[in-house]
Amino acid sequence: MNIRVVYQFEGGAWHLSSPDIKRWVGGAKTLTEARKLAIEGVEFCLESKDFIIEEIFDLSASYRLG
């Protein structure tokens, strides 16, 4: 199962959410931490490790990637 995770960078922090999981959001200081939280959060919500995360970066995050 593919799960979309949207990353935004605002106010010096990374924010993440998924249009595929209702009312699920997260926040982290670094992108590495945000990615780890995304995996843990999706596992928790789905009660499964059988998924693939499709990362989507909005414009606020895209410039930070280089």
C-alpha positions in Angstrom: 0.0 0.0 0.0 1.3 3.4 -0.9 0.9 6.2 1.6 1.5 9.8 0.6 3.4 12.0 3.2 3.5 15.7 2.6 6.4 17.6 4.1 6.3 21.4 4.7 9.0 23.6 6.2 7.7 26.5 8.2 8.9 28.5 11.2 12.2 26.6 11.3 10.6 23.2 11.6 9.4 20.4 9.4 5.7 19.6 9.4 4.2 16.4 8.0 0.8 15.1 7.2 -0.9 12.6 4.9 -4.0 12.9 2.8 -4.3 9.2 3.2 -4.6 9.1 7.0 -7.2 11.4 8.5 -6.2 13.7 11.4 -2.5 12.6 11.3 0.2 15.2 11.6 3.7 15.4 12.9 6.5 17.9 13.4 10.3 17.7 13.8 13.4 19.9 13.8 15.2 18.1 11.0 14.1 16.3 7.9 15.8 13.1 9.1 13.8 13.2 12.2 10.6 14.0 10.2 11.2 11.0 8.0 11.7 8.7 11.0 8.5 10.0 12.6 6.6 9.5 9.3 7.5 5.8 9.3 6.7 5.3 13.0 3.4 7.3 12.6 2.2 5.4 9.6 3.0 2.1 11.2 1.1 3.1 14.3 -2.0 4.3 12.3 -2.1 1.3 10.0 -1.1 -1.2 12.6 1.1 -2.7 9.8 4.6 -2.4 8.3 3.2 -3.3 4.9 3.4 0.1 3.2 5.5 2.4 1.0 5.8 6.1 1.8 5.6 8.4 -1.2 7.3 11.6 -0.1 5.7 14.9 -1.4 7.5 18.2 -0.7 5.5 21.4 -1.0 7.1 24.6 -2.2 8.1 25.7 1.3 10.2 22.5 1.6 11.5 22.1 -2.0 14.1 24.9 -1.8 15.6 23.3 1.3 16.4 20.1 -0.6 18.8 21.8 -3.0 
